Amino acid sequence: MAQLNIPRVVIAGVNSGVGKTTIVTGMLAALSRRGFKVQSYKVGPDYIDPGFHRLASGKSAHNLDSWLVPPELLADIFTSTAAQNDIAIIEGVMGLYDGGRAGVSSTATVAKLLKAPVVLVIDAKSMGESAAAIALGFKLYDSKVDLAGVIINRLGSESHKLMVCEAMDRLGIPVIGTVFRNNELSMPERHLGLTPVTEQDAAAVVEKIGQQVAEQVDLDKLVTVAKTASPLPKHSAPAKSKHNQTPIRIGVAQDDVFTFYYPSSLEVLAEFGAEIIPFSPLMDKQLPIVDGIILGGGFPEMFVRELSVNIGMRQDILQAAKAGMPIYAECGGLMYLARQITDFDGQTYDMAGVIPAVCQMQSKLETVGYVEAKALTNNVLCTTGESLRGHEFHFSRMLPEVSSAEFPWAFAFKKMRTGTIYQGGYAAGNVLASYLHMHFAGNRQAAEQFVTRCAQYRQLAGQEM
């Protein structure tokens, strides 16, 4: 099998909040400024961090999650998107070894899968030599993880830097960067972790972060570390689509509200014959001519007034649902399909009215984590009894306007960490909506079935015209 030499490095953290996203964003900006073709990745299911990556590098970032996507397909996603670039930067999630049961989708798991060296970010704000002890512990914990160096973050002074670096040197742990505290350059946070990049003027912040990282991280040393990564098998091209003669037009909501999509997930739809037609429930007055609709996640609660006053779009989507057009919605998309949304202030706004329910924002997180969703009825993605893998992370609660016994629940969800089982989502006709976020690369049959349903709808709609 052909092999590819792809310089790559994982930027991991001791724990969440050590500054991984800030440092990776700075690296991407600084390397891009130096003329490198750089491709970025995010371990885990997060949608927010990749937005900052895109601002810094000018390229869409890709998620690498070994729960959402089988490992062998995950490696294919990486090699197919990293090839032809000078370097790949992979941002970790939480702490290096943190993840689901048995390390599922941990940064360490992905680093070993991709045979990538790891640079560990340590927040040294309240420590000195202990930072070296932490680095040594991380290095010894799993000998199969290639911990190639550290970046010391949030240093307070030159003497602080010297103290930590001398301790690292005694242990033979290379220091790739020493970054000083700068509170003005930290990423703003919000209820899903970080603020979406479309909500702030982030370009100037990214520029400043890039300047600081260029000065305080040894980029040449970082590139040298990345070049130590061993070759990977070349990605095999996907099979040809069954529908490639006549592309199936699938409208995908993409605007400041609906931003939560995995690029490689949408590409799976294209493999099965879909043509992605972007549209905006926020700005467009009517639905484009499509054979099916996907409404991804995002922050409809932050644009609820604007969505509500766009009556033309709301009515078009309701009529499409009544006409039997296949519609798949995730999280924020589910909220938009509900009859109403009640925001954090208790104000209620009309939505598309497809689902007989109100989505009500809560003051604290409703749920987070990996789940399996077992279909309770046939739907546009799967048949009764089949399961999809995904994750949930939301602050809203769907309140059906009919009794639980009457409501057409879509799935029996199982939390993978606790084993808790509960009903959720909505499945009726050709509409499927839930709080599930999933990746079509890990659920390829679902992608094929959705495109097939859309093709069937187009054929029936054409016969009725």
VOPAGU-2260 file (C-alpha; in pm, 1 decimal, decimal comma):
REM VOPAGU-2260
SITE   aa  ch    i         X         Y         Z
SITE  MET   A    0       0,0       0,0       0,0
SITE  ALA   A    1     122,4     348,9     -87,5
SITE  GLN   A    2     249,8     558,2     202,8
SITE  LEU   A    3     223,8     931,6     267,5
SITE  ASN   A    4     470,1    1147,6     457,0
SITE  ILE   A    5     254,8    1404,8     634,1
SITE  PRO   A    6     430,2    1630,9     886,6
SITE  ARG   A    7     190,7    1647,9    1180,5
SITE  VAL   A    8     178,0    1726,3    1549,6
SITE  VAL   A    9     -84,3    1702,3    1821,4
SITE  ILE   A   10    -113,5    1998,3    2059,0
SITE  ALA   A   11    -252,0    1846,4    2379,0
SITE  GLY   A   12    -326,7    1984,4    2723,6
SITE  VAL   A   13    -280,5    1872,7    3081,1
SITE  ASN   A   14    -649,4    1955,2    3124,0
SITE  SER   A   15    -921,5    2177,5    2981,3
SITE  GLY   A   16    -856,1    2549,8    3003,6
SITE  VAL   A   17    -476,7    2544,2    2970,7
SITE  GLY   A   18    -490,2    2755,4    2652,8
SITE  LYS   A   19    -478,9    2492,3    2375,7
SITE  THR   A   20    -720,6    2673,1    2146,2
SITE  THR   A   21    -545,3    3007,1    2186,7
SITE  ILE   A   22    -203,8    2856,1    2118,0
SITE  VAL   A   23    -319,9    2644,9    1822,9
SITE  THR   A   24    -500,1    2943,8    1672,1
SITE  GLY   A   25    -180,0    3144,1    1707,3
SITE  MET   A   26      26,3    2867,0    1549,1
SITE  LEU   A   27    -207,7    2847,7    1251,3
SITE  ALA   A   28    -194,2    3223,9    1199,2
SITE  ALA   A   29     183,4    3242,2    1241,8
SITE  LEU   A   30     260,6    2945,5    1016,2
SITE  SER   A   31      20,0    3070,5     749,2
SITE  ARG   A   32     187,7    3410,7     761,0
SITE  ARG   A   33     521,2    3239,0     700,2
SITE  GLY   A   34     383,8    3077,3     385,6
SITE  PHE   A   35     310,5    2728,7     515,2
SITE  LYS   A   36      14,2    2538,2     379,1
SITE  VAL   A   37    -133,1    2425,6     708,5
SITE  GLN   A   38    -438,1    2207,8     775,8
SITE  SER   A   39    -591,9    2198,7    1122,1
SITE  TYR   A   40    -796,7    1942,7    1313,2
SITE  LYS   A   41    -984,7    1921,3    1641,3
SITE  VAL   A   42   -1005,4    1601,7    1846,1
SITE  GLY   A   43   -1358,4    1532,8    1965,2
SITE  PRO   A   44   -1699,5    1658,6    1855,8
SITE  ASP   A   45   -1658,2    2032,4    1928,8
SITE  TYR   A   46   -1781,6    2276,6    1663,8
SITE  ILE   A   47   -1659,9    2605,5    1813,2
SITE  ASP   A   48   -1280,6    2572,3    1812,6
SITE  PRO   A   49   -1267,0    2486,3    1439,5
SITE  GLY   A   50   -1423,1    2824,8    1368,4
SITE  PHE   A   51   -1120,3    2997,6    1520,2
SITE  HIS   A   52    -893,8    2762,6    1325,8
SITE  ARG   A   53   -1062,5    2868,6    1002,6
SITE  LEU   A   54   -1012,4    3236,9    1079,9
SITE  ALA   A   55    -643,3    3178,1    1143,1
SITE  SER   A   56    -560,3    2948,3     851,1
SITE  GLY   A   57    -828,0    3033,4     595,9
SITE  LYS   A   58    -923,1    2664,8     572,5
SITE  SER   A   59   -1205,1    2459,2     719,2
SITE  ALA   A   60   -1088,0    2248,4    1011,3
SITE  HIS   A   61   -1183,7    1882,3    1045,8
SITE  ASN   A   62   -1291,2    1694,4    1357,6
SITE  LEU   A   63   -1125,4    1367,5    1457,1
SITE  ASP   A   64   -1350,9    1172,0    1690,8
SITE  SER   A   65   -1301,7     797,3    1731,8
SITE  TRP   A   66   -1649,9     753,5    1881,1
SITE  LEU   A   67   -1837,0     928,9    1601,6
SITE  VAL   A   68   -1626,2     772,6    1325,0
SITE  PRO   A   69   -1460,1     426,4    1321,7
SITE  PRO   A   70   -1079,8     452,2    1358,1
SITE  GLU   A   71   -1000,1     321,8    1009,2
SITE  LEU   A   72   -1231,2     580,0     850,7
SITE  LEU   A   73   -1096,3     850,1    1080,5
SITE  ALA   A   74    -746,3     784,7     947,2
SITE  ASP   A   75    -883,0     814,0     592,5
SITE  ILE   A   76   -1041,8    1150,6     674,0
SITE  PHE   A   77    -707,8    1270,7     805,2
SITE  THR   A   78    -489,2    1151,8     517,9
SITE  SER   A   79    -730,1    1268,9     247,8
SITE  THR   A   80    -749,2    1619,6     392,9
SITE  ALA   A   81    -390,5    1655,9     517,9
SITE  ALA   A   82    -219,1    1545,4     196,9
SITE  GLN   A   83     -76,5    1829,9     -13,4
SITE  ASN   A   84     -23,0    2045,1     297,5
SITE  ASP   A   85     310,3    2136,8     453,8
SITE  ILE   A   86     199,3    2056,0     807,6
SITE  ALA   A   87    -106,0    1936,2     999,6
SITE  ILE   A   88    -182,6    2078,5    1344,3
SITE  ILE   A   89    -418,6    1869,3    1557,5
SITE  GLU   A   90    -572,3    2036,0    1862,9
SITE  GLY   A   91    -655,9    1795,7    2143,8
SITE  VAL   A   92    -960,0    1788,5    2369,7
SITE  MET   A   93    -963,3    1820,2    2750,3
SITE  GLY   A   94    -653,1    1656,4    2898,7
SITE  LEU   A   95    -430,8    1432,9    2686,7
SITE  TYR   A   96    -568,4    1109,8    2832,3
SITE  ASP   A   97    -925,8    1222,9    2901,2
SITE  GLY   A   98   -1213,6    1076,7    2703,0
SITE  GLY   A   99   -1492,5     826,1    2720,7
SITE  ARG   A  100   -1465,5     479,0    2864,2
SITE  ALA   A  101   -1133,7     309,3    2787,7
SITE  GLY   A  102   -1002,9     633,5    2636,8
SITE  VAL   A  103   -1264,5     650,9    2361,6
SITE  SER   A  104   -1192,4     959,1    2151,8
SITE  SER   A  105    -922,9    1082,8    2387,6
SITE  THR   A  106    -643,2    1292,3    2240,0
SITE  ALA   A  107    -399,0    1011,0    2318,9
SITE  THR   A  108    -612,3     761,8    2125,6
SITE  VAL   A  109    -614,1     983,9    1816,3
SITE  ALA   A  110    -241,5    1062,1    1847,0
SITE  LYS   A  111    -158,9     689,8    1851,4
SITE  LEU   A  112    -397,4     618,6    1565,4
SITE  LEU   A  113    -228,7     882,2    1349,2
SITE  LYS   A  114     124,3     805,2    1476,6
SITE  ALA   A  115     162,0    1173,0    1557,1
SITE  PRO   A  116     407,8    1327,5    1804,8
SITE  VAL   A  117     250,9    1521,9    2090,8
SITE  VAL   A  118     340,4    1863,1    2231,4
SITE  LEU   A  119     188,7    1914,4    2576,7
SITE  VAL   A  120      58,0    2255,9    2686,4
SITE  ILE   A  121     106,7    2319,1    3058,8
SITE  ASP   A  122     -48,1    2612,0    3244,8
SITE  ALA   A  123     236,9    2722,8    3472,8
SITE  LYS   A  124      53,0    3019,1    3622,7
SITE  SER   A  125      65,8    2884,7    3978,8
SITE  MET   A  126     366,7    2652,1    3968,5
SITE  GLY   A  127     737,9    2629,6    3905,9
SITE  GLU   A  128     939,3    2306,7    3890,4
SITE  SER   A  129     622,1    2105,3    3944,9
SITE  ALA   A  130     545,1    2169,7    3577,2
SITE  ALA   A  131     835,6    1939,9    3489,6
SITE  ALA   A  132     703,7    1667,6    3719,8
SITE  ILE   A  133     367,0    1690,3    3546,7
SITE  ALA   A  134     531,3    1663,6    3204,2
SITE  LEU   A  135     729,8    1359,2    3314,8
SITE  GLY   A  136     417,0    1191,4    3448,9
SITE  PHE   A  137     236,2    1246,2    3120,2
SITE  LYS   A  138     536,2    1108,3    2929,9
SITE  LEU   A  139     557,0     791,0    3141,1
SITE  TYR   A  140     182,2     724,9    3165,0
SITE  ASP   A  141     165,0     567,4    2818,1
SITE  SER   A  142     488,1     473,9    2643,3
SITE  LYS   A  143     300,9     445,7    2312,0
SITE  VAL   A  144     231,6     819,7    2315,5
SITE  ASP   A  145     523,8    1010,5    2163,4
SITE  LEU   A  146     545,8    1313,5    2391,6
SITE  ALA   A  147     797,8    1518,4    2195,3
SITE  GLY   A  148     798,1    1841,8    2393,5
SITE  VAL   A  149     606,1    2097,3    2594,5
SITE  ILE   A  150     477,5    2451,3    2565,1
SITE  ILE   A  151     479,0    2637,4    2894,6
SITE  ASN   A  152     183,8    2875,0    2902,0
SITE  ARG   A  153      89,2    3172,9    3119,0
SITE  LEU   A  154     434,8    3247,3    3251,1
SITE  GLY   A  155     458,6    3552,8    3473,5
SITE  SER   A  156     820,3    3664,5    3434,4
SITE  GLU   A  157    1160,5    3579,7    3290,5
SITE  SER   A  158    1267,8    3426,5    3622,9
SITE  HIS   A  159     954,0    3211,7    3622,2
SITE  LYS   A  160    1039,9    3098,4    3269,3
SITE  LEU   A  161    1397,5    3015,1    3367,6
SITE  MET   A  162    1286,8    2810,4    3669,0
SITE  VAL   A  163    1049,8    2593,5    3465,8
SITE  CYS   A  164    1280,0    2553,6    3165,9
SITE  GLU   A  165    1575,1    2445,4    3381,4
SITE  ALA   A  166    1359,1    2176,1    3541,5
SITE  MET   A  167    1246,2    2053,3    3199,2
SITE  ASP   A  168    1605,6    2047,7    3078,7
SITE  ARG   A  169    1715,0    1829,2    3372,2
SITE  LEU   A  170    1452,5    1573,2    3269,0
SITE  GLY   A  171    1541,3    1590,5    2900,7
SITE  ILE   A  172    1199,8    1724,7    2800,7
SITE  PRO   A  173    1227,0    1968,0    2506,5
SITE  VAL   A  174    1062,0    2307,1    2550,4
SITE  ILE   A  175     896,5    2414,4    2225,1
SITE  GLY   A  176     753,9    2741,2    2352,6
SITE  THR   A  177     731,1    2971,1    2653,1
SITE  VAL   A  178     419,7    3186,4    2636,7
SITE  PHE   A  179     364,8    3474,7    2878,4
SITE  ARG   A  180      31,6    3569,2    3031,1
SITE  ASN   A  181    -178,1    3804,1    2821,6
SITE  ASN   A  182    -538,8    3816,3    2938,3
SITE  GLU   A  183    -638,1    4037,9    2646,7
SITE  LEU   A  184    -580,0    3751,3    2405,0
SITE  SER   A  185    -782,5    3476,0    2570,7
SITE  MET   A  186   -1078,9    3333,0    2383,7
SITE  PRO   A  187   -1419,8    3450,0    2515,3
SITE  GLU   A  188   -1640,5    3175,5    2656,7
SITE  ARG   A  189   -2016,0    3112,6    2643,4
SITE  HIS   A  190   -2263,1    2840,7    2729,9
SITE  LEU   A  191   -2133,0    2585,3    2479,9
SITE  GLY   A  192   -1770,7    2647,0    2569,9
SITE  LEU   A  193   -1637,6    2921,0    2343,8
SITE  THR   A  194   -1814,1    3206,3    2168,4
SITE  PRO   A  195   -1890,2    3128,3    1800,3
SITE  VAL   A  196   -1653,2    3323,4    1579,6
SITE  THR   A  197   -1938,1    3491,9    1393,4
SITE  GLU   A  198   -2047,9    3671,8    1712,5
SITE  GLN   A  199   -1741,5    3887,2    1758,1
SITE  ASP   A  200   -1478,4    4071,6    1564,0
SITE  ALA   A  201   -1230,3    3789,6    1612,5
SITE  ALA   A  202    -995,7    3865,2    1322,3
SITE  ALA   A  203    -799,6    4127,3    1516,8
SITE  VAL   A  204    -769,7    3896,7    1817,9
SITE  VAL   A  205    -644,3    3612,4    1599,6
SITE  GLU   A  206    -387,9    3844,6    1442,7
SITE  LYS   A  207    -251,0    3945,0    1784,1
SITE  ILE   A  208    -243,7    3585,7    1905,7
SITE  GLY   A  209     -48,5    3490,5    1593,6
SITE  GLN   A  210     206,1    3763,0    1663,8
SITE  GLN   A  211     260,0    3650,4    2023,4
SITE  VAL   A  212     290,9    3283,0    1929,3
SITE  ALA   A  213     537,6    3368,1    1651,4
SITE  GLU   A  214     753,6    3544,0    1910,6
SITE  GLN   A  215     724,6    3295,1    2196,4
SITE  VAL   A  216     690,4    2953,1    2030,9
SITE  ASP   A  217     982,5    2810,5    1832,9
SITE  LEU   A  218     798,4    2739,8    1509,6
SITE  ASP   A  219    1106,3    2590,0    1344,8
SITE  LYS   A  220    1136,4    2341,5    1630,1
SITE  LEU   A  221     763,1    2268,4    1603,9
SITE  VAL   A  222     795,4    2191,1    1232,0
SITE  THR   A  223    1096,6    1968,9    1302,3
SITE  VAL   A  224     891,9    1772,0    1555,3
SITE  ALA   A  225     607,3    1738,3    1303,8
SITE  LYS   A  226     846,7    1595,7    1044,9
SITE  THR   A  227     940,1    1308,5    1277,8
SITE  ALA   A  228     595,4    1152,4    1226,1
SITE  SER   A  229     616,5     820,2    1042,4
SITE  PRO   A  230     436,5     759,1     709,3
SITE  LEU   A  231      66,1     673,1     696,1
SITE  PRO   A  232    -120,4     454,0     444,5
SITE  LYS   A  233    -263,4     652,6     154,5
SITE  HIS   A  234    -636,8     721,8     162,9
SITE  SER   A  235    -849,8     505,4     -65,6
SITE  ALA   A  236   -1103,5     688,8    -282,6
SITE  PRO   A  237   -1473,0     634,5    -195,8
SITE  ALA   A  238   -1700,1     429,2    -417,7
SITE  LYS   A  239   -1888,2     607,3    -694,1
SITE  SER   A  240   -2237,4     732,3    -615,5
SITE  LYS   A  241   -2548,8     549,2    -725,1
SITE  HIS   A  242   -2711,4     882,6    -805,0
SITE  ASN   A  243   -2421,3    1058,4    -977,2
SITE  GLN   A  244   -2609,8    1106,7   -1305,1
SITE  THR   A  245   -2861,2    1345,5   -1150,0
SITE  PRO   A  246   -2739,5    1509,8    -827,6
SITE  ILE   A  247   -2994,9    1526,3    -549,1
SITE  ARG   A  248   -3029,8    1883,9    -424,5
SITE  ILE   A  249   -3013,7    1898,7     -44,9
SITE  GLY   A  250   -3060,8    2237,8     116,4
SITE  VAL   A  251   -2827,5    2283,1     413,3
SITE  ALA   A  252   -2896,9    2573,6     649,5
SITE  GLN   A  253   -2567,6    2762,8     676,8
SITE  ASP   A  254   -2554,2    3111,1     824,3
SITE  ASP   A  255   -2470,7    3286,4    1151,9
SITE  VAL   A  256   -2731,2    3071,9    1330,3
SITE  PHE   A  257   -2673,1    2725,3    1188,0
SITE  THR   A  258   -2298,6    2663,8    1188,0
SITE  PHE   A  259   -2248,0    2321,4    1345,0
SITE  TYR   A  260   -2142,1    2095,4    1059,3
SITE  TYR   A  261   -1851,2    1859,5    1005,0
SITE  PRO   A  262   -1716,8    1926,3     651,9
SITE  SER   A  263   -1625,3    1561,2     599,2
SITE  SER   A  264   -1976,3    1460,8     708,7
SITE  LEU   A  265   -2138,7    1665,9     433,9
SITE  GLU   A  266   -1887,3    1518,4     189,5
SITE  VAL   A  267   -2030,6    1172,5     260,2
SITE  LEU   A  268   -2368,4    1295,3     135,4
SITE  ALA   A  269   -2195,5    1410,9    -182,3
SITE  GLU   A  270   -2043,3    1063,5    -225,5
SITE  PHE   A  271   -2397,3     926,3    -241,4
SITE  GLY   A  272   -2505,3    1178,7    -501,8
SITE  ALA   A  273   -2607,2    1488,5    -307,4
SITE  GLU   A  274   -2544,8    1843,0    -422,0
SITE  ILE   A  275   -2523,5    2067,8    -116,4
SITE  ILE   A  276   -2730,2    2385,8    -159,7
SITE  PRO   A  277   -2653,9    2634,6     121,5
SITE  PHE   A  278   -2939,6    2856,2     236,7
SITE  SER   A  279   -3010,9    3087,7     527,7
SITE  PRO   A  280   -3321,3    3063,1     747,9
SITE  LEU   A  281   -3197,8    3391,4     893,3
SITE  MET   A  282   -3160,6    3600,2     576,8
SITE  ASP   A  283   -3331,7    3423,9     284,1
SITE  LYS   A  284   -3699,9    3499,7     236,0
SITE  GLN   A  285   -3782,8    3167,6      75,3
SITE  LEU   A  286   -3653,6    2813,1      52,2
SITE  PRO   A  287   -3444,9    2735,0    -258,0
SITE  ILE   A  288   -3553,6    2458,9    -495,3
SITE  VAL   A  289   -3434,0    2144,9    -315,9
SITE  ASP   A  290   -3523,1    1779,3    -269,5
SITE  GLY   A  291   -3447,6    1767,2     102,3
SITE  ILE   A  292   -3339,5    1984,7     395,2
SITE  ILE   A  293   -3075,5    1958,5     667,9
SITE  LEU   A  294   -3089,0    2198,1     962,8
SITE  GLY   A  295   -2771,9    2164,8    1168,5
SITE  GLY   A  296   -2697,5    2286,1    1516,5
SITE  GLY   A  297   -2603,8    2634,9    1623,1
SITE  PHE   A  298   -2740,6    2915,1    1837,1
SITE  PRO   A  299   -3100,4    2991,3    1733,2
SITE  GLU   A  300   -3166,1    3127,2    2083,1
SITE  MET   A  301   -2922,8    3411,8    2009,3
SITE  PHE   A  302   -3106,5    3506,4    1686,9
SITE  VAL   A  303   -3455,3    3403,4    1789,8
SITE  ARG   A  304   -3620,5    3738,0    1709,9
SITE  GLU   A  305   -3468,6    3754,6    1360,6
SITE  LEU   A  306   -3568,9    3395,1    1286,2
SITE  SER   A  307   -3921,3    3460,3    1406,3
SITE  VAL   A  308   -3982,6    3766,3    1188,1
SITE  ASN   A  309   -3866,2    3579,7     875,0
SITE  ILE   A  310   -4217,9    3446,3     823,7
SITE  GLY   A  311   -4167,6    3352,7     458,5
SITE  MET   A  312   -3890,9    3105,3     536,1
SITE  ARG   A  313   -4077,6    2959,4     833,6
SITE  GLN   A  314   -4385,0    2902,2     619,4
SITE  ASP   A  315   -4183,8    2749,1     334,1
SITE  ILE   A  316   -4023,8    2494,5     565,8
SITE  LEU   A  317   -4358,1    2409,7     724,5
SITE  GLN   A  318   -4513,7    2357,4     381,8
SITE  ALA   A  319   -4216,2    2145,7     272,0
SITE  ALA   A  320   -4266,2    1923,7     575,8
SITE  LYS   A  321   -4638,6    1890,0     502,6
SITE  ALA   A  322   -4558,1    1800,8     141,3
SITE  GLY   A  323   -4339,0    1512,5     255,6
SITE  MET   A  324   -3997,2    1660,0     179,4
SITE  PRO   A  325   -3727,9    1476,3     382,0
SITE  ILE   A  326   -3603,4    1701,4     663,0
SITE  TYR   A  327   -3325,2    1612,8     907,1
SITE  ALA   A  328   -3254,3    1848,4    1198,8
SITE  GLU   A  329   -2996,6    1843,5    1478,1
SITE  CYS   A  330   -3020,0    2036,2    1807,0
SITE  GLY   A  331   -3053,9    2400,2    1695,9
SITE  GLY   A  332   -3235,8    2270,9    1389,4
SITE  LEU   A  333   -3479,3    2084,9    1615,5
SITE  MET   A  334   -3542,3    2409,0    1803,7
SITE  TYR   A  335   -3617,3    2593,0    1479,2
SITE  LEU   A  336   -3866,6    2325,6    1371,9
SITE  ALA   A  337   -4055,1    2352,4    1703,1
SITE  ARG   A  338   -4367,1    2566,3    1731,9
SITE  GLN   A  339   -4190,9    2814,6    1959,6
SITE  ILE   A  340   -3863,8    2892,7    2139,3
SITE  THR   A  341   -3861,0    3045,9    2486,3
SITE  ASP   A  342   -3532,4    3232,1    2536,1
SITE  PHE   A  343   -3322,4    3284,9    2849,9
SITE  ASP   A  344   -3534,3    3588,5    2944,5
SITE  GLY   A  345   -3860,4    3395,3    2923,8
SITE  GLN   A  346   -3968,6    3561,0    2597,9
SITE  THR   A  347   -4140,4    3326,6    2351,3
SITE  TYR   A  348   -4105,2    3345,4    1972,4
SITE  ASP   A  349   -4280,9    3158,6    1692,4
SITE  MET   A  350   -4072,7    2916,5    1487,2
SITE  ALA   A  351   -4150,5    2687,0    1191,9
SITE  GLY   A  352   -4422,1    2492,9    1373,0
SITE  VAL   A  353   -4333,3    2153,9    1226,1
SITE  ILE   A  354   -4295,8    1991,3    1569,8
SITE  PRO   A  355   -4581,0    2028,0    1825,1
SITE  ALA   A  356   -4347,5    2139,4    2101,7
SITE  VAL   A  357   -4185,2    2440,3    2267,0
SITE  CYS   A  358   -3808,4    2449,5    2316,1
SITE  GLN   A  359   -3729,0    2628,2    2639,2
SITE  MET   A  360   -3382,2    2754,9    2731,3
SITE  GLN   A  361   -3257,6    2640,2    3071,8
SITE  SER   A  362   -3024,9    2815,6    3315,1
SITE  LYS   A  363   -2786,4    2520,6    3322,0
SITE  LEU   A  364   -2664,1    2250,5    3088,5
SITE  GLU   A  365   -2932,5    1991,2    3013,6
SITE  THR   A  366   -2703,0    1714,0    2896,4
SITE  VAL   A  367   -2360,6    1647,5    2748,4
SITE  GLY   A  368   -2184,8    1335,7    2626,5
SITE  TYR   A  369   -2171,7    1053,0    2378,0
SITE  VAL   A  370   -2491,1     859,9    2308,7
SITE  GLU   A  371   -2632,5     579,0    2101,9
SITE  ALA   A  372   -2972,7     653,9    1952,8
SITE  LYS   A  373   -3191,3     350,2    1877,6
SITE  ALA   A  374   -3472,3     424,2    1631,7
SITE  LEU   A  375   -3820,4     373,9    1774,7
SITE  THR   A  376   -3976,8     394,9    1428,7
SITE  ASN   A  377   -3869,9     405,6    1065,6
SITE  ASN   A  378   -3731,4     747,4     974,5
SITE  VAL   A  379   -3536,4     924,3     701,3
SITE  LEU   A  380   -3201,0     794,2     832,1
SITE  CYS   A  381   -3266,3     444,3     962,8
SITE  THR   A  382   -3525,2     176,7    1032,5
SITE  THR   A  383   -3680,6      67,8    1360,6
SITE  GLY   A  384   -3422,2     -88,8    1590,3
SITE  GLU   A  385   -3118,4      49,7    1409,5
SITE  SER   A  386   -2880,3     273,6    1605,0
SITE  LEU   A  387   -2685,1     590,1    1531,4
SITE  ARG   A  388   -2378,9     711,4    1719,5
SITE  GLY   A  389   -2350,3    1073,3    1820,1
SITE  HIS   A  390   -2324,0    1322,4    2102,2
SITE  GLU   A  391   -2547,7    1571,8    2280,9
SITE  PHE   A  392   -2465,0    1913,0    2428,4
SITE  HIS   A  393   -2749,8    2156,9    2483,7
SITE  PHE   A  394   -2908,0    2406,7    2720,5
SITE  SER   A  395   -3263,4    2384,8    2589,1
SITE  ARG   A  396   -3540,5    2139,7    2670,5
SITE  MET   A  397   -3808,0    2022,2    2426,7
SITE  LEU   A  398   -4154,3    2030,2    2586,4
SITE  PRO   A  399   -4412,6    1840,2    2375,8
SITE  GLU   A  400   -4759,5    1997,4    2353,9
SITE  VAL   A  401   -4924,1    1655,5    2359,7
SITE  SER   A  402   -4889,2    1373,3    2609,6
SITE  SER   A  403   -4571,3    1167,6    2606,8
SITE  ALA   A  404   -4772,9     865,7    2497,3
SITE  GLU   A  405   -4904,0    1055,4    2192,7
SITE  PHE   A  406   -4577,9    1226,0    2094,6
SITE  PRO   A  407   -4387,5    1054,1    1808,1
SITE  TRP   A  408   -4054,0    1006,6    1984,4
SITE  ALA   A  409   -3768,6     933,0    1743,3
SITE  PHE   A  410   -3511,3     748,9    1950,5
SITE  ALA   A  411   -3433,6     566,7    2270,8
SITE  PHE   A  412   -3110,3     738,2    2373,0
SITE  LYS   A  413   -2845,2     561,5    2578,8
SITE  LYS   A  414   -2578,1     766,8    2755,3
SITE  MET   A  415   -2250,3     586,0    2701,3
SITE  ARG   A  416   -2095,0     702,5    3028,4
SITE  THR   A  417   -2382,5     610,8    3261,5
SITE  GLY   A  418   -2601,6     372,0    3064,0
SITE  THR   A  419   -2908,3     591,2    3127,4
SITE  ILE   A  420   -3184,1     535,8    2868,8
SITE  TYR   A  421   -3445,4     797,8    2775,8
SITE  GLN   A  422   -3672,8     892,7    2486,8
SITE  GLY   A  423   -3597,9    1191,4    2268,1
SITE  GLY   A  424   -3634,5    1354,1    1929,2
SITE  TYR   A  425   -3925,6    1366,7    1686,1
SITE  ALA   A  426   -3998,6    1138,5    1390,4
SITE  ALA   A  427   -4313,5    1175,0    1182,3
SITE  GLY   A  428   -4354,8    1137,5     808,1
SITE  ASN   A  429   -4028,7    1242,6     645,8
SITE  VAL   A  430   -3921,5    1470,0     933,1
SITE  LEU   A  431   -3653,6    1359,9    1180,8
SITE  ALA   A  432   -3527,6    1597,5    1448,4
SITE  SER   A  433   -3343,6    1546,4    1775,5
SITE  TYR   A  434   -3065,0    1682,6    1995,1
SITE  LEU   A  435   -2829,6    1424,3    1843,8
SITE  HIS   A  436   -2520,2    1549,3    1663,1
SITE  MET   A  437   -2375,4    1278,4    1442,5
SITE  HIS   A  438   -2116,9    1232,7    1169,0
SITE  PHE   A  439   -2225,8    1071,6     842,3
SITE  ALA   A  440   -1879,6     914,2     799,8
SITE  GLY   A  441   -1961,5     701,7    1103,7
SITE  ASN   A  442   -2319,8     643,1     989,5
SITE  ARG   A  443   -2280,6     594,2     615,0
SITE  GLN   A  444   -2599,7     391,4     575,6
SITE  ALA   A  445   -2790,0     684,8     722,8
SITE  ALA   A  446   -2636,9     918,1     464,0
SITE  GLU   A  447   -2728,2     682,6     180,9
SITE  GLN   A  448   -3082,4     640,3     310,2
SITE  PHE   A  449   -3134,9    1016,4     341,0
SITE  VAL   A  450   -3016,5    1080,0     -14,9
SITE  THR   A  451   -3236,8     793,5    -135,8
SITE  ARG   A  452   -3540,3     939,4      43,1
SITE  CYS   A  453   -3469,2    1277,4    -115,8
SITE  ALA   A  454   -3443,4    1114,9    -459,6
SITE  GLN   A  455   -3775,8     938,8    -404,4
SITE  TYR   A  456   -3936,6    1266,0    -297,9
SITE  ARG   A  457   -3810,9    1442,6    -610,2
SITE  GLN   A  458   -3950,1    1166,2    -829,0
SITE  LEU   A  459   -4290,4    1177,6    -659,5
SITE  ALA   A  460   -4300,6    1557,0    -662,1
SITE  GLY   A  461   -4216,3    1554,7   -1033,8
SITE  GLN   A  462   -4498,2    1312,3   -1106,9
SITE  GLU   A  463   -4745,9    1535,8    -926,1
SITE  MET   A  464   -4649,2    1849,7   -1120,6
